[in-house]
Amino acid sequence: MMPRRSYSPSEAGNVNSAYNISSPNVNEPPGATASETTLLAGQTYFADERIRIPEASHDGFSFKKLWAFTGPGFLMSIAYLDPGNIESDLQSGTVAQYKLLWMLLSATMLGLLMQRLSARLGVVTGLHLAEMCYRKYKKVPRLILWLMIEIAIIGSDMQEVIGTAIAIYLLSGTRIPIYGGVLITIVDTFTFLMFDKYGLRKLEAFFGLLITIMGVTFGYEYVTSKPNGLGVLEGMFIPWCSGCDQRALLQAIGIIGAVIMPHNLYLHSALVKSRDVDRNNKAKVRDANLYFFIETCIALLVSFVINVFVVAVFAHGLFQKTNAEVHKECLKYPSMNATVFPDTGPEANKFVDADLYKGGIFLGCTYGVVAMYVWAVGILAAGQSSTMTGTYAGQFAMEGFLNLQWARWKRVLFTRTIAIVPTFFLAFFSSINDLTSMNDILNAVMSIQLPFAAIPTIAFTSNPQIMGEFVNGLANKVMATLLSLVVICINTYTVIATVKEFSLHWLSLTGIGVLGVCYLLFCVYLVVHMSISMGSTRLLQYDLVRKYVIGTSQDANLGVSPISYSSMKPSDVRNTYVS
């Protein structure tokens, strides 16, 4: 373990942050832990190009500045529009009509809170969330966190790749099988990732184009279907779900897992580093926090409107519709695959169990073949954009948690392989119905992993030694902490409810029980660390806490005057690492 010592405010000095050090090739003494300079020498993105922020010609709000800060929030918001979210939206409308729109609105607002904290961490410290975890957690919990985030990324990536493959399947008239679409997704993801070589602004413009395509295509479906506008508004602002059954309740829980993506917090904290902010100038840091927050609000508003489009279309067209009823509509278009909606047997009189593929067929049968192709284009844009940002998130997580000094193409290949290989085999050996029915399971996986991103984000942004004067206020602490506790409780309920649906062998139940206990214990560990970061110094009187929870000597001295973590000298930063 590296030596530990306390730091006085004078040691922080008015020096450049480690991220801004111009000479990254620093020679470390033999056996020393990597310093911040070496860690950031192999930065995945933004090492060679960062957007300069123009000086405003007047005091007050500046659209010119806002434009300079615009980009990271929209890249982040793509996770709110991935195929998993789109499928959750259409299922929500099919199951509960407009009655769960308030849950979608609430989840988006909670997501805004967490994204704001994530962006502030990156702006104030110059380190993204995974890099900060590398510095503030011990080795074992740090590796566990990395594994949990990788699981979240894999789960999200599977949704995105499958969604893209389904879009290609529809657009090709079912000529390209699902596994073929998965292979195409691998190739085109690598192709599109080459865009960052042509400049950061061009990359951000490309993602903006994909979001625009989603807005236009799903907006077209909304205008074509003409849902009940009053019902949409009532569902959005009246927090109640009268007459909803167990299925609707589980769908409401799934919305949280679909909307608030754990790896998205890691991604956003890294994306904001693409702007050249002088963190030694508090006024400029404050400006950056404000403009990034405004941009995030706009981006999430756009994503929310697009999600509402999807919910409303299927709430109007598929709510309480039986398979036989939709099958009858499909007979008007012989090219449509009406067999996905059985008109005979026990399934005929059951309500439609919607998914991405059935949703496309329904639109084609109801509003014409063009509606199906427009839907497929929207899903393709959603899937392609989210697979790319998911790849970025995987690279940031790996470089931060593991301090990998690999070439960029190796990191891209590794992170894509982790998610693509299981998805390909799943697509090859499963039917399209099996693939699309996995969405609820994968959304549950997202929800289960959420505390492993939310709690560290709250802990670091509530620590005065990391954030200085930009530390979380009481309201932020309370709201963010309540969110984490609610998510943990929801996850526990979801697992118990899911287990009850299956008649499992006692051995399987025992295994699930052990995993559940381990999950809760690790959440407790993170909560204790978060409590100390918030100032609960009484916990430090316990030797167990000081030995196994505290990461550095700074954490054990929260009573000292706050210092800016990102402004510490490189030699001091080196001593804050833990084994």
C-alpha positions in Angstrom: 0.0 0.0 0.0 1.3 3.5 -0.8 2.1 5.8 2.1 -0.5 8.1 3.3 -0.4 11.5 4.8 -2.7 14.5 5.5 -2.6 17.6 3.3 -2.9 21.2 4.3 -4.6 23.8 2.1 -1.3 25.4 1.4 -0.1 22.3 -0.4 -2.9 22.5 -2.9 -1.4 25.8 -4.3 -2.5 27.6 -7.3 -1.1 25.1 -9.8 -2.4 23.6 -13.0 -4.5 20.5 -12.6 -3.0 17.2 -13.6 -5.2 17.0 -16.6 -3.7 20.2 -18.0 -0.1 19.3 -17.5 1.6 19.7 -20.8 4.2 17.1 -20.4 2.6 13.7 -20.0 5.6 11.5 -20.3 6.7 11.6 -16.7 9.1 9.0 -15.5 7.8 7.2 -12.4 10.2 5.7 -9.9 10.4 1.9 -9.9 7.5 0.3 -8.2 5.5 3.5 -7.8 1.8 3.7 -8.5 0.9 5.6 -11.6 0.6 9.3 -11.2 -2.2 11.3 -12.7 0.0 12.4 -15.5 0.7 8.9 -16.7 -2.9 7.9 -16.2 -4.1 10.6 -18.6 -1.3 10.2 -21.1 -3.3 7.4 -22.8 -6.6 9.3 -22.7 -9.2 7.7 -25.1 -10.6 11.0 -26.2 -10.1 14.7 -25.8 -6.4 14.5 -25.2 -5.5 16.1 -28.5 -8.6 18.3 -29.0 -10.7 20.3 -26.6 -13.2 22.9 -27.5 -12.2 26.4 -26.4 -14.8 28.5 -24.7 -15.2 32.0 -26.1 -15.2 35.1 -23.9 -18.6 36.8 -23.7 -18.7 40.4 -24.8 -21.2 41.2 -22.0 -22.2 40.0 -18.6 -25.0 37.5 -18.2 -26.2 34.7 -20.4 -24.5 34.1 -23.7 -25.8 31.9 -26.5 -22.3 31.8 -28.0 -21.1 30.2 -24.8 -24.0 27.8 -24.7 -23.2 26.7 -28.3 -19.6 26.0 -27.2 -20.8 23.9 -24.4 -23.4 22.1 -26.5 -22.5 18.5 -27.3 -21.8 16.3 -24.3 -25.3 16.5 -23.0 -26.8 15.4 -26.3 -24.3 12.5 -26.6 -25.3 11.5 -23.1 -29.0 11.8 -23.8 -28.8 9.1 -26.5 -28.8 6.5 -23.7 -32.4 7.8 -22.9 -33.3 6.9 -26.5 -31.8 3.5 -27.0 -33.8 0.6 -28.3 -34.3 -0.7 -24.7 -36.0 2.6 -23.8 -38.1 2.6 -27.0 -39.3 -0.9 -26.3 -40.1 0.0 -22.7 -42.0 3.0 -24.0 -44.2 1.0 -26.4 -44.8 -1.7 -23.8 -45.8 1.0 -21.3 -48.4 2.4 -23.7 -49.6 -1.1 -24.6 -50.0 -2.2 -21.0 -51.2 1.0 -19.2 -52.1 3.4 -22.0 -51.1 6.9 -20.9 -51.1 6.2 -17.2 -47.4 5.6 -16.7 -46.2 8.8 -18.5 -45.8 10.5 -15.1 -43.4 7.7 -14.2 -41.4 8.4 -17.4 -41.4 12.1 -16.5 -40.3 11.4 -12.9 -37.5 9.1 -14.0 -36.2 11.6 -16.5 -36.2 14.4 -13.9 -34.3 12.1 -11.5 -31.9 11.3 -14.3 -31.4 15.0 -14.8 -30.4 15.3 -11.2 -27.8 12.5 -11.4 -26.5 13.7 -14.8 -26.0 17.2 -13.3 -23.9 15.8 -10.5 -21.9 13.6 -12.9 -21.1 16.6 -15.1 -20.1 18.7 -12.2 -17.7 16.1 -11.0 -16.0 16.1 -14.4 -15.9 19.9 -14.7 -14.7 20.7 -11.2 -12.1 17.9 -10.8 -11.0 17.3 -14.4 -11.4 13.6 -13.7 -14.3 11.4 -14.8 -16.2 9.1 -12.4 -14.2 5.9 -13.1 -10.9 7.8 -12.6 -12.1 9.1 -9.3 -13.2 5.6 -8.3 -9.6 4.5 -9.0 -8.3 7.1 -6.5 -10.9 6.9 -3.7 -11.8 3.2 -3.4 -9.6 0.3 -2.3 -8.6 -2.3 -4.9 -11.3 -5.0 -4.3 -14.4 -2.7 -4.2 -12.9 -0.8 -7.2 -12.7 -4.0 -9.2 -16.2 -5.1 -8.1 -17.5 -1.7 -9.3 -15.8 -2.1 -12.6 -17.4 -5.6 -13.1 -20.8 -4.2 -12.2 -20.5 -1.4 -14.7 -19.3 -3.8 -17.4 -22.3 -5.9 -16.8 -24.5 -2.8 -17.2 -22.7 -1.9 -20.4 -23.1 -5.4 -21.8 -26.8 -5.5 -20.9 -27.4 -2.1 -22.5 -25.3 -3.0 -25.5 -27.2 -6.2 -26.1 -30.4 -4.2 -26.2 -28.9 -1.7 -28.6 -27.4 -4.3 -30.9 -30.5 -6.4 -31.0 -32.6 -3.3 -31.7 -30.3 -2.3 -34.6 -30.5 -5.9 -36.0 -34.3 -5.8 -35.8 -34.3 -2.5 -37.7 -32.1 -4.0 -40.4 -34.3 -7.1 -40.5 -37.4 -4.9 -41.1 -35.7 -2.6 -43.6 -34.4 -5.6 -45.6 -37.8 -7.2 -45.8 -36.6 -10.0 -43.5 -33.9 -10.9 -46.0 -31.0 -10.2 -43.6 -31.4 -12.4 -40.5 -31.0 -11.1 -37.0 -27.5 -12.5 -36.5 -26.6 -10.9 -39.9 -27.7 -7.6 -38.5 -25.6 -8.1 -35.4 -22.5 -8.6 -37.6 -23.3 -5.5 -39.6 -23.6 -3.6 -36.4 -20.1 -4.6 -35.4 -18.7 -3.3 -38.7 -20.6 0.0 -38.9 -19.9 0.8 -35.3 -16.1 0.7 -36.0 -16.7 2.7 -39.1 -18.7 5.4 -37.3 -16.2 5.5 -34.5 -13.7 6.8 -37.0 -15.7 10.1 -37.1 -13.8 11.3 -34.0 -10.6 11.5 -36.2 -12.3 14.3 -38.2 -12.8 16.5 -35.1 -14.9 16.5 -32.0 -17.4 18.9 -33.4 -18.1 16.8 -36.5 -18.6 13.8 -34.2 -21.1 15.7 -32.1 -22.8 16.9 -35.2 -23.2 13.3 -36.4 -24.9 12.3 -33.2 -27.1 15.4 -33.4 -28.2 14.2 -36.9 -29.1 10.8 -35.5 -31.2 12.4 -32.7 -32.9 14.5 -35.3 -33.7 11.4 -37.3 -35.3 9.9 -34.2 -37.3 13.0 -33.6 -38.6 13.2 -37.2 -39.4 9.5 -37.5 -41.1 9.0 -34.2 -42.8 12.4 -34.5 -44.1 11.2 -37.9 -45.7 8.2 -36.2 -47.2 10.4 -33.6 -48.8 12.8 -36.1 -50.0 9.8 -38.2 -51.6 8.0 -35.3 -53.2 11.1 -33.8 -53.4 10.0 -30.1 -55.5 11.7 -27.5 -53.6 14.8 -26.5 -55.6 15.4 -23.3 -54.9 11.8 -22.3 -51.2 12.4 -22.8 -51.2 15.4 -20.6 -53.3 13.7 -17.9 -51.0 10.7 -17.9 -47.9 13.0 -17.6 -49.0 15.1 -14.7 -51.4 13.0 -12.7 -49.3 10.5 -10.7 -51.8 7.7 -10.4 -52.5 4.4 -12.3 -56.1 3.5 -11.6 -57.0 0.0 -12.6 -53.4 -1.0 -13.2 -52.5 -4.7 -12.6 -49.2 -6.4 -11.6 -48.0 -6.3 -15.1 -48.3 -2.5 -15.2 -46.5 -2.2 -11.8 -43.6 -4.2 -13.1 -43.6 -2.1 -16.3 -43.4 1.0 -14.1 -40.4 -0.4 -12.3 -38.8 -1.3 -15.6 -39.1 2.4 -16.7 -36.6 3.4 -14.0 -34.1 0.8 -15.2 -34.6 1.8 -18.8 -34.3 5.5 -18.4 -31.5 6.0 -15.8 -28.6 4.1 -17.2 -25.7 3.4 -14.7 -22.9 3.6 -17.2 -24.3 6.9 -18.5 -23.1 8.7 -15.3 -19.6 7.5 -16.1 -20.0 8.6 -19.7 -21.2 12.1 -19.0 -18.5 12.9 -16.4 -16.0 12.1 -19.1 -17.6 13.9 -22.0 -17.6 17.2 -20.3 -13.8 17.1 -20.2 -13.9 17.8 -23.9 -14.3 21.6 -23.1 -11.3 23.7 -22.2 -12.3 25.0 -18.8 -9.7 26.8 -16.6 -10.5 25.1 -13.3 -8.2 27.5 -11.4 -10.7 30.2 -12.2 -13.8 29.6 -10.0 -15.9 32.0 -12.1 -15.2 29.9 -15.3 -15.9 26.7 -13.5 -19.2 28.1 -12.2 -20.0 29.2 -15.8 -19.2 25.7 -17.1 -21.5 24.1 -14.6 -24.3 26.4 -15.5 -24.1 26.0 -19.2 -23.6 22.2 -19.0 -26.8 22.1 -16.9 -28.8 24.1 -19.4 -27.5 21.9 -22.2 -28.4 18.8 -20.3 -31.9 20.1 -19.6 -32.5 20.8 -23.3 -31.1 17.4 -24.3 -33.2 15.5 -21.8 -36.3 17.5 -22.8 -35.8 16.5 -26.4 -35.3 12.8 -25.4 -38.4 13.0 -23.2 -40.6 14.3 -26.0 -39.4 11.6 -28.3 -40.1 8.9 -25.6 -43.6 10.5 -25.2 -44.2 10.2 -28.9 -43.6 6.4 -28.7 -45.7 5.8 -25.6 -48.6 7.8 -27.1 -48.6 6.0 -30.5 -48.9 2.6 -28.9 -51.2 3.7 -26.1 -53.6 4.9 -28.8 -53.2 1.9 -31.1 -52.4 -1.2 -29.1 -53.9 -0.6 -25.6 -56.2 -3.6 -24.9 -56.0 -4.8 -28.5 -56.1 -8.5 -29.0 -53.9 -10.4 -31.4 -56.9 -11.4 -33.5 -57.9 -7.7 -33.9 -54.5 -6.7 -35.1 -54.2 -9.7 -37.4 -57.4 -8.6 -39.1 -55.9 -5.2 -39.8 -52.8 -6.8 -41.3 -54.8 -8.7 -43.9 -55.1 -5.4 -45.8 -51.3 -5.5 -46.4 -50.3 -9.0 -47.6 -46.6 -8.0 -47.4 -46.9 -7.6 -43.6 -46.1 -10.7 -41.4 -49.5 -11.1 -39.9 -48.5 -14.4 -38.3 -46.9 -12.5 -35.3 -50.4 -11.8 -34.2 -52.2 -15.2 -34.0 -55.9 -15.3 -35.0 -56.5 -18.8 -33.9 -55.9 -20.8 -30.7 -55.5 -19.5 -27.1 -53.3 -16.6 -28.1 -55.9 -15.0 -30.5 -58.0 -13.4 -27.7 -55.1 -12.3 -25.6 -53.9 -8.7 -25.5 -50.9 -8.0 -27.7 -47.5 -8.5 -26.0 -45.7 -5.7 -27.9 -42.0 -5.5 -28.8 -39.9 -3.7 -31.3 -40.6 -6.1 -34.1 -44.3 -6.5 -33.5 -44.5 -2.7 -33.0 -43.2 -2.2 -36.5 -45.5 -4.7 -38.0 -48.5 -3.2 -36.2 -47.6 0.3 -37.6 -47.4 -1.1 -41.1 -50.7 -2.9 -40.8 -52.5 0.1 -39.3 -51.0 3.1 -41.0 -49.4 1.7 -44.1 -46.1 0.1 -45.1 -44.3 3.5 -45.0 -45.0 3.8 -41.3 -43.2 0.5 -40.7 -40.1 1.6 -42.7 -40.1 5.0 -40.9 -40.3 3.1 -37.6 -37.4 0.9 -38.6 -35.3 3.9 -39.6 -35.9 5.5 -36.2 -34.9 2.3 -34.4 -31.8 2.0 -36.6 -30.8 5.6 -35.6 -31.5 4.8 -31.9 -29.6 1.5 -32.0 -26.6 2.8 -33.9 -26.1 6.0 -31.9 -26.4 4.2 -28.5 -24.0 1.4 -29.5 -21.4 4.0 -30.3 -21.9 5.9 -27.0 -22.0 2.6 -25.2 -18.6 1.8 -26.7 -17.3 5.2 -25.5 -18.6 4.4 -22.0 -16.9 1.0 -21.9 -13.6 2.6 -22.9 -13.8 5.3 -20.2 -14.7 2.7 -17.6 -11.7 0.5 -18.5 -9.2 3.3 -18.7 -10.4 4.8 -15.4 -10.9 1.6 -13.3 -8.0 -0.4 -14.7 -5.6 2.4 -15.8 -5.2 0.6 -19.1 -2.6 2.1 -21.4 -3.7 0.3 -24.6 -3.9 1.7 -28.1 -7.4 3.1 -28.9 -8.2 0.3 -31.5 -7.4 -2.4 -28.9 -9.7 -0.8 -26.4 -12.5 -0.5 -29.0 -12.0 -4.1 -30.0 -12.0 -5.4 -26.5 -15.1 -3.4 -25.3 -17.1 -4.3 -28.4 -16.1 -8.0 -28.2 -17.3 -8.3 -24.6 -20.9 -7.3 -25.6 -21.0 -8.5 -29.3 -20.0 -12.1 -28.8 -22.8 -13.2 -26.4 -25.3 -11.1 -28.4 -24.3 -12.8 -31.7 -24.7 -16.4 -30.3 -28.0 -15.4 -28.7 -29.2 -14.1 -32.0 -27.9 -17.1 -33.9 -29.5 -19.7 -31.7 -32.7 -17.9 -30.7 -35.9 -16.7 -32.4 -36.8 -13.1 -32.8 -39.5 -13.5 -30.2 -37.0 -14.8 -27.7 -34.7 -11.8 -28.3 -37.3 -9.1 -28.0 -38.7 -10.7 -24.8 -35.4 -10.2 -23.1 -35.9 -6.4 -22.8 -37.6 -6.6 -19.4 -34.7 -8.8 -18.0 -32.1 -6.4 -19.4 -33.9 -3.4 -17.9 -33.9 -5.1 -14.6 -30.2 -5.6 -14.9 -29.8 -1.9 -15.6 -31.8 -1.1 -12.5 -29.8 -3.5 -10.3 -26.5 -1.9 -11.3 -27.7 1.7 -10.8 -26.5 2.1 -7.2 -23.0 1.3 -8.3 -23.0 4.5 -10.3 -25.3 6.7 -8.3 -23.8 6.2 -4.9 -20.1 6.9 -6.0 -21.4 10.0 -7.9 -23.2 11.3 -4.8 -20.2 10.4 -2.5 -17.6 12.3 -4.6 -19.8 15.4 -5.3 -20.6 15.6 -1.6 -17.0 15.5 -0.5 -15.6 19.0 0.2 -12.0 17.9 -0.4 -12.9 16.8 -3.9 -15.4 19.6 -4.9 -14.3 22.5 -2.7 -16.9 25.3 -2.8 -18.8 23.3 -5.5 -19.7 20.5 -3.1 -23.4 19.4 -3.0 -25.8 21.4 -1.0 -28.2 19.8 1.5 -31.1 19.6 -1.1 -28.9 17.7 -3.6 -27.6 15.4 -0.9 -31.1 14.5 0.3 -32.7 14.0 -3.1 -29.8 12.0 -4.5 -29.5 9.8 -1.4 -33.3 9.1 -1.4 -33.0 8.2 -5.1 -30.3 5.6 -4.2 -32.3 4.1 -1.4 -35.5 4.0 -3.5 -33.6 2.2 -6.3 -32.2 -0.4 -3.9 -35.6 -1.1 -2.4 -37.2 -1.4 -5.9 -34.4 -3.8 -6.9 -35.0 -6.0 -3.9 -38.7 -6.0 -4.6 -38.2 -6.8 -8.3 -35.9 -9.7 -7.6 -38.3 -11.2 -5.0 -41.3 -10.7 -7.3 -39.4 -12.3 -10.2 -38.2 -15.3 -8.2 -41.8 -15.9 -7.0 -42.9 -16.3 -10.6 -40.7 -19.4 -11.1 -40.7 -22.7 -9.3 -37.0 -22.8 -8.6 -35.1 -25.7 -7.0 -33.9 -25.0 -3.4 -30.3 -24.9 -4.6 -31.1 -22.2 -7.1 -33.0 -20.2 -4.4 -30.0 -20.6 -2.1 -27.7 -19.2 -4.8 -30.0 -16.3 -5.5 -30.2 -15.6 -1.7 -26.4 -15.6 -1.3 -26.0 -13.2 -4.3 -28.8 -11.0 -2.9 -27.0 -10.7 0.5 -23.7 -9.9 -1.2 -25.4 -7.3 -3.3 -27.0 -5.6 -0.2 -23.7 -5.8 1.7 -21.8 -4.1 -1.1 -24.5 -1.4 -1.2 -24.0 -0.9 2.5 -20.3 -0.6 2.0 -20.8 2.1 -0.6 -23.4 3.9 1.5 -20.9 4.0 4.5 -18.2 5.5 2.2 -20.8 8.0 0.9 -21.8 8.9 4.5 -18.2 9.6 5.4 -17.8 11.8 2.3 -20.8 13.7 3.4 -19.2 14.5 6.7 -20.3 11.6 9.0 -16.9 11.6 10.8 -18.3 9.6 13.7 -18.0 6.5 11.6 -14.2 6.9 11.5 -14.0 5.9 15.2 -14.5 2.3 14.1 -11.3 0.5 13.2 -13.2 -1.7 10.7 -14.3 1.4 8.8 -10.9 3.0 8.8 -9.2 -0.2 7.7 -11.6 -1.4 5.0 -13.7 1.6 3.8 -11.4 4.6 3.9 -9.5 5.0 0.7 -7.0 7.7 1.5 -5.8 9.8 4.4 -7.8 12.7 3.0 -11.0 10.8 3.6 -10.1 10.4 7.2 -9.5 14.2 7.7 -12.7 15.7 6.6 -12.4 18.4 9.2 -9.6 20.2 7.5 -10.2 23.2 5.2 -11.5 22.0 1.8 -9.1 21.8 -1.1 -9.6 21.2 -4.8 -8.6 17.6 -5.5 -7.9 18.4 -9.1 -5.5 21.1 -8.2 -3.1 19.0 -6.1 0.5 18.6 -7.2 1.2 15.4 -9.2 3.5 14.2 -6.4 0.7 14.6 -3.9 -1.8 13.0 -6.1 0.4 9.9 -6.4 0.2 9.5 -2.7 -3.5 9.4 -2.7 -3.8 6.0 -4.5 -4.7 2.9 -2.5 -3.8 -0.7 -3.1 
